[in-house]
């Protein structure tokens, strides 16, 4: 069988002295769209941050594209969209500059090529922001800022796209735009891992749902079953018609 794109086995991790991941197994195969669900504090964000190297594992094994994490160097194959609450605000840059940063793994800080400029425009067009190319990111609403962060990841044309709550604090119109952009990536064969608090417009794209509770996997299977049987209190809640600049209401510890 083909090597999984992501393979976590018996993974453990801690934040300070607090254990957060307690031996989880997570496999994502090429072309899959997997949703990581669970209450706040369940370990969702810690799991994806461990995958991209922001949180060290204290135990277990992690492989990306069949390569052990410690030896993996092909980061141009991976696009990562962090939570907007940890990535936004106060950046004195234009939309073009922020999205162009998504090409750095491919250009290796070399000169900007025509292919890079075209990739930036394509990514912004996918998220409906091509007309804001020269605008300062500080002039954008919350939903628009999130679109730019997603465009930054898409500009690198990754094979694996990892997104941490891409819909949090985003109005319904922006959610629909982002779902369309994600569908375009899936259609071209991208593999996607999403941290979500609710499936929303992304539900038709989800192949599997993996539900965490207290740092353990309690479900790995079809999304409707996961949502129906394992919906837990403490999820972020986003009002569908909320101000696009508004932050999500959080009722528990961030995972």
N, C-alpha and C positions, 0 to 999 in steps of 0.2 A: 504494500500500500504506500501511497505517497506520504511523505513526511508531513505532519501537521505544521501549520504556519505558527501556531502558539501551542506550547506544551508546558503546562505547570503540573508538577507532581509532588504531592505531599508538601506544598509550599507553606512556610511559616514566616511571619513578619511581625514586628512590634513597632509601636510609636512610643519612644521613650521606654518606660518600663511596662507599658500596657500591651499585651499580646492582641494583635488585630486579625491576623490570618492564622488559622489553627489547622494546618495540614490540608489545604484545598487542592483538588485536582481540577484542571481546566484545560480542555483541548479545543482548539479552533482549527478547522480544516480549510483548505484553499476554497475560496468562493462562498464560504458560509457568512451569514450575518447573525451574530450571537448577541443577545441582550443580557447584561449582567444586572440583576434586580435584587432588591432587598431594602430593609429599613435603614435609616441613617445610623451609622455606627456598625453596620454589618460587615464592612470590609471591602465594599465595591471599589471605591476610589483607590484604596491602598493596593488592591490587586492590580489595577491597570498602571498605577505609578511604579509598582515593582516590575512590571513587564517592560516599561520604558526606561528603567534604571534609576528612577528618582527615589525609590525606597529599597534598601538592601534586604534581600531575603536572609532570614536567620537559619533557615533550613529548607530542605527540598531541592528540586531541580527545575530550571527554566531553560527551554530551548526556543529559539526563533528560527523559523525556516530550517529546522533540523540541526541548528548549530547551538551549542551551549552558550548561554548569555555572556559568559566571561570572554568568549572568543568571537562574539558577533560584532562585525564592523560595518555591515551594509545598511547603515541607517537611512540611506536614500530610499530604501524599500518600505520604510515605515513613516506614516503620517500620524501626528498626535495632536488632538485638540483638548487642552486642559479645561477644567471648569472656568467659566467666565469670571467668577468671583475671585479667582486667584490669578487671572491673567490680564484683567482689564484695568484701564484707568491711568491717566497721567502720562501717556506715551506721546512725546512730541514728534510724531511721524505722520506721513501721509498714508492713505489706504494702500497706494502702490508700494510704498516702502515696506509696510508690514507684510503684505502678501508676498513680495519679492523675497523676504527672508525664508519663505518656504522652499526656495530653490537652492539654498546655500549648500545643502548636502550633495547636490548634483554639481554645482559650479565650483565648490571648494574654494570660495572667496576669489575666484578668477573673474575676468571681465564678463559683464552681462551680455549674453548672446541674444540673437533674434528669437531663438527657440525659448529662452527664458522669458522674454517679454511677452511672447504669444501665450505661454503657459499661464502667466499671471492674469492676462486678460480673459483667457478661457475660464479660469477658476472664479474670477469675479463675476463673469457672465452667468456661471452656473448658480451662484447665490444671489443673483439679481442686483449686484452692486457695481457693475461696470461703469455706470455713469458717475460714480463717486471716486474715481481713480485718484484724483488730485486733492481730495478733501483731507483735512486732518482727522485722524481717528477720534480726537477729542470732541469733534462736532457731531459724532454719531450717537444714536440712541442705543440702548442696551441690545435690542434685537439686531440692529445693524452691525454693532461691534461683534456680536457672536457670528454673524455671517462672514465678517472679515477674518476672524480667527479660523473658521472652517475653510475659507478660501485659501488661507496661508498653508494649511495642511494639504489641500487638493492641488496646489500649484506644483508641489513636488512629485505629482503623479505616482503616489505610493501604491504598492501592491497590498499593503496592510494598513488599514485606517482604524485608529483607536480614538474614541471620542468619549469624554467624561461629562455626562449630563449635557449634551449639546442643546437640548430644548429648555433647560431651566431658565426661568425669568424671561422667556421669549414669547411675544404675542402670537396668536394663532396664525396670522398671515405669514409671519416669518417661519413658523414651524412648517407650514405647507411648502414654502420655498426650499427650506433645508431638506425636507423629505424628498423633494424632487431632485435636488442636487445629489443626495445620497443614492437615490435609485439609479442615476446616471453612472455613478461609480460601480455599483453592483452589476449593472448591465455590461460594463467593460471588464468585469471579472475580479474586481477588488474583493478582498476579505475584510470584514468589518467586525469590530468588537465595540459595543456601546454600553456605557453605564447609563441606566435610565431609572427614573422614579415612576414613570408611566409610559406606556407604549405610544399612545396618541397616534399621530399621522404615520409613524414609522411601523405600526403593527403589521401591515401587509408585507413588509420587507423581512421581518424577523423569521429566521429558520428555527432557532432554539433559544430558550430562556434558561439561564443558570441563576438560581436564587441563592443568595447567601443569608445566613442568620448567625450572628455571633462568630463570624470568621470561619464558618463551615458551610459547605455546599449542602443544601437541603432539597434541591430539585435541579434536575438537568433534563430538559425535555421540551415538549411543545409549549409555546407561549400562553395559550388560553388556560391550560391546566395550571401553569406556574402562577398566573395572575389570580386565577380563581381560588386556588388552595393555599397560596402562600403570601397573599397580600398582607403586609404587616403594618401596624401603626408606626408613626414616626417618619413616614416618607415625606420628602419635599412635596409641596402642593403648589401648582401653578394654575392661576385662574385663566381660562382660555382667552378672555377678553381684557386681560390686564394691560396696563401701560407697558410698552415694550422696553422701557428703561428700568422697570421695577425689578427688584431682586426677588427671588423665590422666598416664600415663607418657609423657614426651617423649624421643625419641631423636635429635633433630636440632634445628637452629635453627628458631625460630618464623618462619613466613612473614609 
